[in-house]
């Protein structure tokens, strides 16, 4: 009962830097307690514990990430996908939730579904280079050269340096190529497995 009361205690509220009037809930104390409990619980008790925590703290992003990791490890990808999708509706700027959700959709979804998901993610975190790199690799693996060129152009428009990454995956041993502005590295063609 004491554990429940501690977990249900109100998180602290903090103002988001450079955004007056916008606040976020700090669940650090609850997350620390949650980690201690998770380390003590037997495996068969973890799923019910996560289910209860999700009901108690639906705005706790770290909890949602941790729950997704648990359900993926358990092989319940549908639960992980559902949790991440719901959490993203409330926290669309959380890159790690987008990556968890996209990994699930890529395993089960169609090309168009994954592409739509990347568009949604990039609307919310559009200056995150790692997400653009993921999209670029996805398009390369799918063999969509036109989309690869579009991703590179969009990165250039946003001022994101994708050229070093392209050089590292284009078969040049990870060495950066000196590229003129607007020049594109040649994409190494790899057979899809």
N, C-alpha and C positions, 0 to 999 in steps of 0.2 A: 504494500500500500504506500509506503514511503517512497519507493521507486516511482510509482505512478504519479504521485504528487510532484516529485522533483522533475519528472519529464514533462508534466503538464504545466509547470510554472511558465509564466509569460516570458517570452524572449525579450531581450533589450532592444530598444529602437534607436537607430542611428540615422543621421541625415546622410544622403548620398553626396559625396564630394562634387562640387561644382554644379549641383542641381538643387537650388534652394526649394524647400517645401516638399522634396521627395525623400521618403524614408525607406529603410530596409530593416528587416527583422534579423537580429543577430542570435542565432541558435547555438553559439559556441558551447555554452555550458551544457545544454541538452545533448549536443553531439558528442561531447567528451564523455558524458555519463552513458550515452548509448553505446559508444565504443567499448567502454569497460564491461557493460552488461553483455554485449555480443561476444566478447572474449571468454565469458564465463558460461554461456548457454550451450547446451548440447545441440548438435546439428538439427535434430528433429524439432527443436523449439524455435528455430530461427524464423521460419516462414510465418508462424502465427504472431511472433513478436513484431516482425516488420509490418504485417497487416494491421496490427493494433497501432503501431507508431504512425503509419501513414494516415490513419483516421484522426489521431490526436494532433499531428503536426503537418497538415497538408501543404503548408508554405515553406517547409524546411527543405531547401534544395539539396543540401548535403545528404539528408535522409533519403531523398528520392534517388540520388545517384547511388548511394550505398544499397538501397533496396533493389535497384536495377541490377547492380553487380551480383547481388545474392541470387536473384531469380535467374540470371543468365548462367551462373555457376550451377544452379540446380537443374538447368535445362528447360526452365519455364520461360522461354523467350516471349511468348504472348503476354505474360504478366509484365515482363520488363518493358515491352513495347507499349503496353497500355499505361504503365506508370510514367514513362518518359513522355508520351504524347500528352497526357493530362498535365504533367508538370510544366511542359513547354507552353501550354495555353496561359499559364499564370506567370511564367518566367521565360519569355521568348528571347531574352538576351543572354541566356546561360549556354555558353559554347559546349561545355562538357555534356549537358543534357542533349544538345543537338547531335553530338558525335555518338552518344550511346544509342539514340533513337535511329539515326541513319545507319548505324551498323546492323541493327535489327532489320530495318526495312531492306537494306541491300541483300541480306541473306534470303529474304522471302519475297521481295517486291519486284515489280517490273521496272524496266529502264525508265519509262515515263513517270512512274510513281517516285522513284529515287530522284529523278531530275526535278520534279515539282518540289520535293522536300528540300533539295539544295537551294532552290529559288526562295522558298520560305525562310530558310535559315539565313541566307545572305541578305534578305531584307532586314533582318534583325541584328545581325553581326557582320555587316558588309565590309568592314575594314580589317577583318581577322584573316591574316595571310594563311594560316594553317587550314582554314576551311576552303579557301580558294585552291590551295595545293591538293586537298582531298578531292575537290571537284575535278581538277585537272587530271589527276591520276585516274579517277573514275572514267572520265571521257576517253582517256588514252587506252585504258583496258577494254573499253567497249568499242574501240576502233573508230570513234567518231572524230575524224580530223577537223571537220568544220567547227564542231563545238570546242575542240581544243584551241583553235585559233580565236574563237570568240572569247573564251575564258582569258587567254593571254591579253587580248585587246582590252577587256574590261578591267583587268588588273592594272594595265598601263594607264587607263583613264583615271583610275582611283589613286594612282601614284604608288601602287604596291609593286615591290621588286620581286618578280617571279622568275627573272632570267637566271639567277644563280641556281635556283631549284631546277629549272629546265636543263641547265648545263650539267647538273649533277646526275640527272636521270637519263640523259641523252646518249650515254655510252662513252663519255669522255673520262671515265675513271674518277668521277666526282670532282674533277678540276673545273673551276669556273672559266668560262670562255669570255674573252674580251668582246663584248657586243656593242655595236653602234646603237644609238637610240633608235628604236623602231625595228631593229633587226631581231629575227627570231631564230633560236637554235633549231637545228634539224632534230626531229623527233625520231628516236630509234624505233624501228618497227619490231615488235615482239609478237610472236604467235600467242594467241589466247589458249590457255590450257583448259 
